[in-house]
Amino acid sequence: MFRRVLLAWSEGAPPDRSLELARALADSYEAELVVCCLGEGAIEAQTAAVDARIETLPAKHAERELLHYAHGHGFDLLVIGRLLNDTFIREVLERASLPVLVVSEASAGEIE
């Protein structure tokens, strides 16, 4: 079903839950996993021992850059964590022509 999975990673804290889920999906479907860092997130992705190809996109107009990359490289699934702001997520969901999985990064004890 999925041959290529793209995980969006913003600057700052690693998206642990979305990374775990993207890895599990890629493993289950024997799919390629690519981590797309928005802005300066590549160093954090590399230090988190991400065993995937890591690409970097400019932070300016990140939602457009991400979707252009995803569509242009034939990804089957885009995974984004809720660490990214709601405006970004809404823009991606409105413009995407591929399935988008939004993963909450908060644990059950952190949700109010």
N, CA, C and O atoms as a Tinker XYZ file with bonds, in Angstrom:
   448  protein
     1  N      0.815000   -1.190000    0.000000    73     2
     2  CA     0.000000    0.000000    0.000000    64     1     3
     3  C      0.862000    1.258000    0.000000    63     2     4     5
     4  O      0.653000    2.142000   -0.831000    81     3
     5  N      1.823000    1.356000    0.912000    73     3     6
     6  CA     2.728000    2.505000    0.954000    64     5     7
     7  C      4.117000    2.050000    0.523000    63     6     8     9
     8  O      4.672000    1.096000    1.069000    81     7
     9  N      4.664000    2.745000   -0.459000    73     7    10
    10  CA     6.027000    2.455000   -0.913000    64     9    11
    11  C      7.020000    3.493000   -0.400000    63    10    12    13
    12  O      8.195000    3.197000   -0.184000    81    11
    13  N      6.519000    4.733000   -0.208000    73    11    14
    14  CA     7.381000    5.824000    0.231000    64    13    15
    15  C      6.645000    6.634000    1.294000    63    14    16    17
    16  O      5.545000    7.131000    1.051000    81    15
    17  N      7.257000    6.766000    2.476000    73    15    18
    18  CA     6.665000    7.488000    3.598000    64    17    19
    19  C      7.551000    8.692000    3.901000    63    18    20    21
    20  O      8.771000    8.563000    4.013000    81    19
    21  N      6.934000    9.855000    4.031000    73    19    22
    22  CA     7.647000   11.092000    4.321000    64    21    23
    23  C      7.217000   11.605000    5.683000    63    22    24    25
    24  O      6.026000   11.789000    5.935000    81    23
    25  N      8.182000   11.835000    6.562000    73    23    26
    26  CA     7.918000   12.399000    7.884000    64    25    27
    27  C      8.404000   13.837000    7.903000    63    26    28    29
    28  O      9.569000   14.104000    7.611000    81    27
    29  N      7.515000   14.769000    8.248000    73    27    30
    30  CA     7.893000   16.178000    8.393000    64    29    31
    31  C      8.412000   16.407000    9.804000    63    30    32    33
    32  O      7.766000   16.032000   10.782000    81    31
    33  N      9.576000   17.023000    9.900000    73    31    34
    34  CA    10.257000   17.242000   11.178000    64    33    35
    35  C     10.590000   18.714000   11.279000    63    34    36    37
    36  O     11.344000   19.222000   10.449000    81    35
    37  N     10.065000   19.413000   12.253000    73    35    38
    38  CA    10.360000   20.834000   12.411000    64    37    39
    39  C     11.547000   21.018000   13.336000    63    38    40    41
    40  O     12.030000   20.069000   13.954000    81    39
    41  N     12.008000   22.256000   13.418000    73    39    42
    42  CA    13.110000   22.556000   14.326000    64    41    43
    43  C     12.674000   22.284000   15.756000    63    42    44    45
    44  O     11.486000   22.337000   16.076000    81    43
    45  N     13.635000   21.994000   16.604000    73    43    46
    46  CA    13.333000   21.800000   18.007000    64    45    47
    47  C     13.250000   20.338000   18.384000    63    46    48    49
    48  O     13.964000   19.493000   17.844000    81    47
    49  N     12.361000   20.057000   19.326000    73    47    50
    50  CA    12.243000   18.710000   19.885000    64    49    51
    51  C     11.884000   17.687000   18.817000    63    50    52    53
    52  O     11.048000   17.960000   17.956000    81    51
    53  N     12.497000   16.526000   18.864000    73    51    54
    54  CA    12.163000   15.465000   17.902000    64    53    55
    55  C     10.710000   15.023000   18.058000    63    54    56    57
    56  O     10.211000   14.941000   19.181000    81    55
    57  N     10.035000   14.742000   16.970000    73    55    58
    58  CA     8.656000   14.252000   17.027000    64    57    59
    59  C      8.653000   12.751000   17.314000    63    58    60    61
    60  O      8.445000   11.943000   16.409000    81    59
    61  N      8.881000   12.384000   18.562000    73    59    62
    62  CA     9.090000   10.983000   18.933000    64    61    63
    63  C      7.965000   10.054000   18.503000    63    62    64    65
    64  O      8.222000    9.002000   17.918000    81    63
    65  N      6.725000   10.429000   18.785000    73    63    66
    66  CA     5.608000    9.527000   18.463000    64    65    67
    67  C      5.397000    9.404000   16.956000    63    66    68    69
    68  O      5.155000    8.308000   16.452000    81    67
    69  N      5.487000   10.523000   16.234000    73    67    70
    70  CA     5.295000   10.445000   14.782000    64    69    71
    71  C      6.455000    9.717000   14.122000    63    70    72    73
    72  O      6.256000    9.015000   13.130000    81    71
    73  N      7.662000    9.871000   14.656000    73    71    74
    74  CA     8.811000    9.130000   14.130000    64    73    75
    75  C      8.621000    7.635000   14.361000    63    74    76    77
    76  O      8.867000    6.829000   13.463000    81    75
    77  N      8.188000    7.269000   15.549000    73    75    78
    78  CA     7.955000    5.856000   15.865000    64    77    79
    79  C      6.886000    5.257000   14.948000    63    78    80    81
    80  O      7.041000    4.144000   14.447000    81    79
    81  N      5.810000    5.998000   14.735000    73    79    82
    82  CA     4.731000    5.511000   13.878000    64    81    83
    83  C      5.169000    5.437000   12.414000    63    82    84    85
    84  O      4.854000    4.467000   11.724000    81    83
    85  N      5.890000    6.451000   11.935000    73    83    86
    86  CA     6.368000    6.444000   10.550000    64    85    87
    87  C      7.317000    5.269000   10.316000    63    86    88    89
    88  O      7.252000    4.609000    9.278000    81    87
    89  N      8.195000    5.012000   11.282000    73    87    90
    90  CA     9.101000    3.857000   11.179000    64    89    91
    91  C      8.325000    2.549000   11.122000    63    90    92    93
    92  O      8.617000    1.680000   10.300000    81    91
    93  N      7.331000    2.414000   12.000000    73    91    94
    94  CA     6.542000    1.176000   12.048000    64    93    95
    95  C      5.788000    0.957000   10.737000    63    94    96    97
    96  O      5.734000   -0.164000   10.231000    81    95
    97  N      5.209000    2.018000   10.191000    73    95    98
    98  CA     4.502000    1.890000    8.912000    64    97    99
    99  C      5.460000    1.523000    7.791000    63    98   100   101
   100  O      5.164000    0.655000    6.971000    81    99
   101  N      6.609000    2.187000    7.758000    73    99   102
   102  CA     7.601000    1.886000    6.723000    64   101   103
   103  C      8.066000    0.435000    6.846000    63   102   104   105
   104  O      8.214000   -0.254000    5.837000    81   103
   105  N      8.293000   -0.028000    8.059000    73   103   106
   106  CA     8.708000   -1.420000    8.267000    64   105   107
   107  C      7.611000   -2.393000    7.840000    63   106   108   109
   108  O      7.880000   -3.391000    7.173000    81   107
   109  N      6.378000   -2.093000    8.229000    73   107   110
   110  CA     5.260000   -2.986000    7.906000    64   109   111
   111  C      5.048000   -3.153000    6.408000    63   110   112   113
   112  O      4.743000   -4.244000    5.928000    81   111
   113  N      5.214000   -2.063000    5.684000    73   111   114
   114  CA     4.981000   -2.093000    4.239000    64   113   115
   115  C      6.277000   -2.231000    3.435000    63   114   116   117
   116  O      6.262000   -2.176000    2.205000    81   115
   117  N      7.393000   -2.409000    4.142000    73   115   118
   118  CA     8.709000   -2.466000    3.495000    64   117   119
   119  C      8.893000   -1.246000    2.585000    63   118   120   121
   120  O      9.341000   -1.355000    1.443000    81   119
   121  N      8.531000   -0.087000    3.133000    73   119   122
   122  CA     8.565000    1.170000    2.397000    64   121   123
   123  C      9.816000    1.962000    2.761000    63   122   124   125
   124  O     10.432000    1.752000    3.806000    81   123
   125  N     10.163000    2.867000    1.875000    73   123   126
   126  CA    11.262000    3.791000    2.142000    64   125   127
   127  C     10.748000    4.877000    3.084000    63   126   128   129
   128  O      9.640000    5.382000    2.905000    81   127
   129  N     11.550000    5.235000    4.083000    73   127   130
   130  CA    11.213000    6.322000    4.995000    64   129   131
   131  C     12.189000    7.464000    4.754000    63   130   132   133
   132  O     13.405000    7.274000    4.772000    81   131
   133  N     11.637000    8.653000    4.527000    73   131   134
   134  CA    12.441000    9.861000    4.361000    64   133   135
   135  C     11.976000   10.860000    5.404000    63   134   136   137
   136  O     10.776000   11.062000    5.586000    81   135
   137  N     12.928000   11.487000    6.090000    73   135   138
   138  CA    12.621000   12.521000    7.062000    64   137   139
   139  C     12.929000   13.859000    6.410000    63   138   140   141
   140  O     14.045000   14.096000    5.949000    81   139
   141  N     11.935000   14.725000    6.377000    73   139   142
   142  CA    12.079000   16.032000    5.752000    64   141   143
   143  C     12.116000   17.076000    6.858000    63   142   144   145
   144  O     11.107000   17.326000    7.517000    81   143
   145  N     13.271000   17.680000    7.059000    73   143   146
   146  CA    13.450000   18.672000    8.105000    64   145   147
   147  C     13.094000   20.051000    7.568000    63   146   148   149
   148  O     13.597000   20.476000    6.528000    81   147
   149  N     12.234000   20.729000    8.279000    73   147   150
   150  CA    11.798000   22.062000    7.888000    64   149   151
   151  C     12.641000   23.072000    8.652000    63   150   152   153
   152  O     12.483000   23.219000    9.864000    81   151
   153  N     13.518000   23.756000    7.970000    73   151   154
   154  CA    14.428000   24.680000    8.622000    64   153   155
   155  C     15.698000   23.969000    9.027000    63   154   156   157
   156  O     16.292000   23.247000    8.226000    81   155
   157  N     16.111000   24.161000   10.241000    73   155   158
   158  CA    17.404000   23.653000   10.719000    64   157   159
   159  C     17.289000   22.360000   11.518000    63   158   160   161
   160  O     18.089000   22.141000   12.428000    81   159
   161  N     16.331000   21.506000   11.215000    73   159   162
   162  CA    16.115000   20.299000   12.008000    64   161   163
   163  C     17.000000   19.117000   11.674000    63   162   164   165
   164  O     16.926000   18.092000   12.353000    81   163
   165  N     17.842000   19.222000   10.642000    73   163   166
   166  CA    18.629000   18.067000   10.197000    64   165   167
   167  C     19.584000   17.568000   11.260000    63   166   168   169
   168  O     19.771000   16.359000   11.400000    81   167
   169  N     20.189000   18.464000   12.007000    73   167   170
   170  CA    21.141000   18.044000   13.041000    64   169   171
   171  C     20.427000   17.241000   14.113000    63   170   172   173
   172  O     20.932000   16.210000   14.557000    81   171
   173  N     19.247000   17.706000   14.536000    73   171   174
   174  CA    18.480000   16.966000   15.540000    64   173   175
   175  C     18.067000   15.599000   15.011000    63   174   176   177
   176  O     18.080000   14.616000   15.753000    81   175
   177  N     17.700000   15.528000   13.736000    73   175   178
   178  CA    17.298000   14.251000   13.144000    64   177   179
   179  C     18.471000   13.284000   13.111000    63   178   180   181
   180  O     18.304000   12.097000   13.390000    81   179
   181  N     19.641000   13.773000   12.777000    73   179   182
   182  CA    20.816000   12.901000   12.721000    64   181   183
   183  C     21.232000   12.437000   14.105000    63   182   184   185
   184  O     21.628000   11.284000   14.272000    81   183
   185  N     21.152000   13.316000   15.109000    73   183   186
   186  CA    21.547000   12.913000   16.455000    64   185   187
   187  C     20.522000   12.000000   17.102000    63   186   188   189
   188  O     20.843000   11.308000   18.068000    81   187
   189  N     19.295000   11.980000   16.593000    73   187   190
   190  CA    18.267000   11.073000   17.124000    64   189   191
   191  C     18.384000    9.686000   16.496000    63   190   192   193
   192  O     17.512000    8.838000   16.683000    81   191
   193  N     19.450000    9.464000   15.762000    73   191   194
   194  CA    19.724000    8.167000   15.136000    64   193   195
   195  C     18.597000    7.742000   14.206000    63   194   196   197
   196  O     18.177000    6.585000   14.207000    81   195
   197  N     18.124000    8.674000   13.428000    73   195   198
   198  CA    17.096000    8.354000   12.443000    64   197   199
   199  C     17.746000    7.545000   11.333000    63   198   200   201
   200  O     18.667000    8.017000   10.666000    81   199
   201  N     17.265000    6.334000   11.140000    73   199   202
   202  CA    17.824000    5.456000   10.115000    64   201   203
   203  C     17.035000    5.606000    8.822000    63   202   204   205
   204  O     16.473000    4.644000    8.298000    81   203
   205  N     17.008000    6.829000    8.325000    73   203   206
   206  CA    16.287000    7.144000    7.099000    64   205   207
   207  C     17.057000    8.237000    6.377000    63   206   208   209
   208  O     17.927000    8.894000    6.948000    81   207
   209  N     16.717000    8.413000    5.115000    73   207   210
   210  CA    17.312000    9.529000    4.386000    64   209   211
   211  C     16.759000   10.819000    4.974000    63   210   212   213
   212  O     15.572000   10.905000    5.287000    81   211
   213  N     17.614000   11.815000    5.123000    73   211   214
   214  CA    17.215000   13.087000    5.709000    64   213   215
   215  C     17.388000   14.184000    4.672000    63   214   216   217
   216  O     18.470000   14.366000    4.115000    81   215
   217  N     16.312000   14.907000    4.423000    73   215   218
   218  CA    16.315000   16.035000    3.499000    64   217   219
   219  C     15.996000   17.295000    4.289000    63   218   220   221
   220  O     15.350000   17.227000    5.335000    81   219
   221  N     16.445000   18.443000    3.795000    73   219   222
   222  CA    16.172000   19.712000    4.455000    64   221   223
   223  C     15.459000   20.644000    3.488000    63   222   224   225
   224  O     15.844000   20.770000    2.326000    81   223
   225  N     14.415000   21.294000    3.986000    73   223   226
   226  CA    13.682000   22.285000    3.213000    64   225   227
   227  C     13.695000   23.606000    3.971000    63   226   228   229
   228  O     13.789000   23.612000    5.199000    81   227
   229  N     13.603000   24.729000    3.253000    73   227   230
   230  CA    13.574000   26.023000    3.941000    64   229   231
   231  C     12.324000   26.156000    4.812000    63   230   232   233
   232  O     11.259000   25.641000    4.472000    81   231
   233  N     12.471000   26.845000    5.926000    73   231   234
   234  CA    11.347000   27.039000    6.843000    64   233   235
   235  C     10.332000   28.027000    6.283000    63   234   236   237
   236  O      9.148000   27.941000    6.608000    81   235
   237  N     10.771000   28.955000    5.453000    73   235   238
   238  CA     9.857000   29.936000    4.872000    64   237   239
   239  C      8.928000   29.214000    3.890000    63   238   240   241
   240  O      9.390000   28.484000    3.013000    81   239
   241  N      7.636000   29.421000    4.043000    73   239   242
   242  CA     6.615000   28.760000    3.225000    64   241   243
   243  C      6.753000   27.233000    3.321000    63   242   244   245
   244  O      6.651000   26.524000    2.320000    81   243
   245  N      6.982000   26.755000    4.523000    73   243   246
   246  CA     7.273000   25.333000    4.750000    64   245   247
   247  C      6.176000   24.413000    4.234000    63   246   248   249
   248  O      6.478000   23.352000    3.688000    81   247
   249  N      4.910000   24.789000    4.392000    73   247   250
   250  CA     3.842000   23.903000    3.945000    64   249   251
   251  C      3.873000   23.741000    2.426000    63   250   252   253
   252  O      3.670000   22.637000    1.919000    81   251
   253  N      4.123000   24.822000    1.699000    73   251   254
   254  CA     4.206000   24.724000    0.239000    64   253   255
   255  C      5.436000   23.931000   -0.190000    63   254   256   257
   256  O      5.359000   23.096000   -1.092000    81   255
   257  N      6.562000   24.190000    0.454000    73   255   258
   258  CA     7.802000   23.478000    0.134000    64   257   259
   259  C      7.655000   21.984000    0.401000    63   258   260   261
   260  O      8.089000   21.158000   -0.403000    81   259
   261  N      7.039000   21.638000    1.538000    73   259   262
   262  CA     6.854000   20.241000    1.913000    64   261   263
   263  C      5.961000   19.515000    0.908000    63   262   264   265
   264  O      6.292000   18.417000    0.461000    81   263
   265  N      4.845000   20.120000    0.557000    73   263   266
   266  CA     3.932000   19.473000   -0.388000    64   265   267
   267  C      4.532000   19.390000   -1.783000    63   266   268   269
   268  O      4.324000   18.403000   -2.489000    81   267
   269  N      5.264000   20.401000   -2.183000    73   267   270
   270  CA     5.945000   20.351000   -3.482000    64   269   271
   271  C      6.937000   19.181000   -3.505000    63   270   272   273
   272  O      7.017000   18.441000   -4.486000    81   271
   273  N      7.679000   19.028000   -2.424000    73   271   274
   274  CA     8.639000   17.925000   -2.313000    64   273   275
   275  C      7.910000   16.572000   -2.313000    63   274   276   277
   276  O      8.292000   15.654000   -3.038000    81   275
   277  N      6.864000   16.462000   -1.497000    73   275   278
   278  CA     6.127000   15.197000   -1.374000    64   277   279
   279  C      5.497000   14.790000   -2.703000    63   278   280   281
   280  O      5.599000   13.634000   -3.114000    81   279
   281  N      4.855000   15.726000   -3.362000    73   279   282
   282  CA     4.206000   15.417000   -4.640000    64   281   283
   283  C      5.243000   15.152000   -5.728000    63   282   284   285
   284  O      5.079000   14.239000   -6.537000    81   283
   285  N      6.298000   15.943000   -5.747000    73   283   286
   286  CA     7.320000   15.805000   -6.774000    64   285   287
   287  C      8.146000   14.539000   -6.679000    63   286   288   289
   288  O      8.717000   14.096000   -7.675000    81   287
   289  N      8.218000   13.944000   -5.483000    73   287   290
   290  CA     9.026000   12.740000   -5.286000    64   289   291
   291  C      8.178000   11.485000   -5.094000    63   290   292   293
   292  O      8.699000   10.435000   -4.718000    81   291
   293  N      6.890000   11.588000   -5.348000    73   291   294
   294  CA     6.028000   10.407000   -5.368000    64   293   295
   295  C      5.818000    9.717000   -4.035000    63   294   296   297
   296  O      5.787000    8.488000   -3.984000    81   295
   297  N      5.672000   10.466000   -2.959000    73   295   298
   298  CA     5.405000    9.841000   -1.667000    64   297   299
   299  C      3.956000    9.395000   -1.592000    63   298   300   301
   300  O      3.066000   10.028000   -2.160000    81   299
   301  N      3.730000    8.291000   -0.881000    73   299   302
   302  CA     2.397000    7.711000   -0.721000    64   301   303
   303  C      1.721000    8.156000    0.565000    63   302   304   305
   304  O      0.498000    8.086000    0.683000    81   303
   305  N      2.517000    8.615000    1.535000    73   303   306
   306  CA     1.986000    8.999000    2.837000    64   305   307
   307  C      2.866000   10.089000    3.429000    63   306   308   309
   308  O      4.093000   10.017000    3.362000    81   307
   309  N      2.224000   11.104000    4.012000    73   307   310
   310  CA     2.923000   12.167000    4.726000    64   309   311
   311  C      2.526000   12.073000    6.189000    63   310   312   313
   312  O      1.340000   12.082000    6.516000    81   311
   313  N      3.514000   11.983000    7.070000    73   311   314
   314  CA     3.271000   11.914000    8.509000    64   313   315
   315  C      3.780000   13.215000    9.124000    63   314   316   317
   316  O      4.934000   13.594000    8.925000    81   315
   317  N      2.916000   13.893000    9.870000    73   315   318
   318  CA     3.334000   15.108000   10.563000    64   317   319
   319  C      2.888000   15.037000   12.008000    63   318   320   321
   320  O      1.812000   14.525000   12.317000    81   319
   321  N      3.726000   15.556000   12.888000    73   319   322
   322  CA     3.419000   15.566000   14.318000    64   321   323
   323  C      2.714000   16.843000   14.717000    63   322   324   325
   324  O      2.857000   17.869000   14.053000    81   323
   325  N      1.961000   16.787000   15.787000    73   323   326
   326  CA     1.229000   17.950000   16.280000    64   325   327
   327  C      2.144000   18.984000   16.921000    63   326   328   329
   328  O      1.653000   19.982000   17.449000    81   327
   329  N      3.461000   18.779000   16.894000    73   327   330
   330  CA     4.377000   19.820000   17.348000    64   329   331
   331  C      4.353000   20.990000   16.374000    63   330   332   333
   332  O      4.649000   22.125000   16.747000    81   331
   333  N      4.001000   20.708000   15.125000    73   331   334
   334  CA     3.890000   21.767000   14.131000    64   333   335
   335  C      2.612000   22.550000   14.404000    63   334   336   337
   336  O      1.637000   21.992000   14.906000    81   335
   337  N      2.612000   23.838000   14.077000    73   335   338
   338  CA     1.454000   24.658000   14.451000    64   337   339
   339  C      0.212000   24.302000   13.634000    63   338   340   341
   340  O      0.294000   23.716000   12.554000    81   339
   341  N     -0.934000   24.676000   14.188000    73   339   342
   342  CA    -2.218000   24.304000   13.584000    64   341   343
   343  C     -2.420000   24.913000   12.205000    63   342   344   345
   344  O     -3.033000   24.283000   11.343000    81   343
   345  N     -1.917000   26.126000   11.975000    73   343   346
   346  CA    -2.052000   26.751000   10.659000    64   345   347
   347  C     -1.299000   25.937000    9.615000    63   346   348   349
   348  O     -1.803000   25.717000    8.514000    81   347
   349  N     -0.110000   25.497000    9.955000    73   347   350
   350  CA     0.690000   24.660000    9.054000    64   349   351
   351  C     -0.069000   23.377000    8.722000    63   350   352   353
   352  O     -0.191000   23.004000    7.555000    81   351
   353  N     -0.573000   22.714000    9.742000    73   351   354
   354  CA    -1.291000   21.452000    9.553000    64   353   355
   355  C     -2.531000   21.658000    8.686000    63   354   356   357
   356  O     -2.794000   20.866000    7.780000    81   355
   357  N     -3.291000   22.718000    8.959000    73   355   358
   358  CA    -4.498000   22.998000    8.185000    64   357   359
   359  C     -4.158000   23.240000    6.707000    63   358   360   361
   360  O     -4.845000   22.731000    5.821000    81   359
   361  N     -3.115000   24.006000    6.448000    73   359   362
   362  CA    -2.690000   24.270000    5.061000    64   361   363
   363  C     -2.303000   22.980000    4.348000    63   362   364   365
   364  O     -2.680000   22.761000    3.197000    81   363
   365  N     -1.555000   22.135000    5.031000    73   363   366
   366  CA    -1.127000   20.869000    4.432000    64   365   367
   367  C     -2.338000   19.999000    4.126000    63   366   368   369
   368  O     -2.437000   19.435000    3.037000    81   367
   369  N     -3.259000   19.886000    5.078000    73   367   370
   370  CA    -4.439000   19.050000    4.870000    64   369   371
   371  C     -5.304000   19.560000    3.718000    63   370   372   373
   372  O     -5.872000   18.760000    2.974000    81   371
   373  N     -5.411000   20.872000    3.564000    73   371   374
   374  CA    -6.232000   21.438000    2.496000    64   373   375
   375  C     -5.617000   21.245000    1.115000    63   374   376   377
   376  O     -6.346000   21.110000    0.132000    81   375
   377  N     -4.285000   21.230000    1.023000    73   375   378
   378  CA    -3.618000   21.221000   -0.276000    64   377   379
   379  C     -3.057000   19.865000   -0.695000    63   378   380   381
   380  O     -2.685000   19.692000   -1.856000    81   379
   381  N     -2.988000   18.926000    0.197000    73   379   382
   382  CA    -2.331000   17.648000   -0.103000    64   381   383
   383  C     -3.169000   16.781000   -1.029000    63   382   384   385
   384  O     -4.392000   16.720000   -0.913000    81   383
   385  N     -2.485000   16.113000   -1.951000    73   383   386
   386  CA    -3.167000   15.136000   -2.806000    64   385   387
   387  C     -2.701000   13.724000   -2.462000    63   386   388   389
   388  O     -2.855000   12.801000   -3.261000    81   387
   389  N     -2.137000   13.564000   -1.276000    73   387   390
   390  CA    -1.733000   12.266000   -0.765000    64   389   391
   391  C     -2.266000   12.151000    0.658000    63   390   392   393
   392  O     -2.567000   13.175000    1.273000    81   391
   393  N     -2.392000   10.957000    1.197000    73   391   394
   394  CA    -2.858000   10.816000    2.577000    64   393   395
   395  C     -1.898000   11.489000    3.553000    63   394   396   397
   396  O     -0.678000   11.409000    3.408000    81   395
   397  N     -2.478000   12.152000    4.546000    73   395   398
   398  CA    -1.698000   12.832000    5.583000    64   397   399
   399  C     -2.131000   12.274000    6.930000    63   398   400   401
   400  O     -3.317000   12.267000    7.258000    81   399
   401  N     -1.170000   11.811000    7.699000    73   399   402
   402  CA    -1.432000   11.290000    9.028000    64   401   403
   403  C     -0.875000   12.291000   10.035000    63   402   404   405
   404  O      0.330000   12.539000   10.065000    81   403
   405  N     -1.756000   12.868000   10.863000    73   403   406
   406  CA    -1.348000   13.820000   11.891000    64   405   407
   407  C     -1.301000   13.064000   13.215000    63   406   408   409
   408  O     -2.291000   12.464000   13.635000    81   407
   409  N     -0.146000   13.099000   13.863000    73   407   410
   410  CA     0.081000   12.330000   15.081000    64   409   411
   411  C      0.240000   13.278000   16.262000    63   410   412   413
   412  O      1.049000   14.204000   16.214000    81   411
   413  N     -0.522000   13.050000   17.313000    73   411   414
   414  CA    -0.367000   13.839000   18.526000    64   413   415
   415  C      0.947000   13.462000   19.198000    63   414   416   417
   416  O      1.225000   12.281000   19.403000    81   415
   417  N      1.739000   14.446000   19.533000    73   415   418
   418  CA     3.007000   14.188000   20.213000    64   417   419
   419  C      2.840000   14.192000   21.743000    63   418   420   421
   420  O      3.768000   13.831000   22.467000    81   419
   421  N      1.676000   14.594000   22.226000    73   419   422
   422  CA     1.430000   14.624000   23.663000    64   421   423
   423  C      1.055000   13.235000   24.153000    63   422   424   425
   424  O      0.328000   12.504000   23.480000    81   423
   425  N      1.552000   12.880000   25.319000    73   423   426
   426  CA     1.133000   11.613000   25.915000    64   425   427
   427  C     -0.239000   11.812000   26.558000    63   426   428   429
   428  O     -0.669000   12.949000   26.755000    81   427
   429  N     -0.910000   10.751000   26.877000    73   427   430
   430  CA    -2.257000   10.817000   27.429000    64   429   431
   431  C     -2.304000   11.672000   28.706000    63   430   432   433
   432  O     -3.298000   12.356000   28.947000    81   431
   433  N     -1.255000   11.640000   29.514000    73   431   434
   434  CA    -1.213000   12.421000   30.748000    64   433   435
   435  C     -1.037000   13.903000   30.512000    63   434   436   437
   436  O     -1.302000   14.699000   31.413000    81   435
   437  N     -0.593000   14.306000   29.316000    73   435   438
   438  CA    -0.363000   15.718000   29.028000    64   437   439
   439  C     -1.572000   16.391000   28.407000    63   438   440   441
   440  O     -1.618000   17.619000   28.347000    81   439
   441  N     -2.540000   15.639000   27.948000    73   439   442
   442  CA    -3.702000   16.217000   27.286000    64   441   443
   443  C     -4.667000   16.749000   28.322000    63   442   444   445
   444  O     -5.015000   16.056000   29.278000    81   443
   445  N     -5.099000   17.997000   28.124000    73   443   446
   446  CA    -6.027000   18.614000   29.075000    64   445   447
   447  C     -7.401000   18.715000   28.492000    63   446   448
   448  O     -8.316000   19.210000   29.150000    81   447
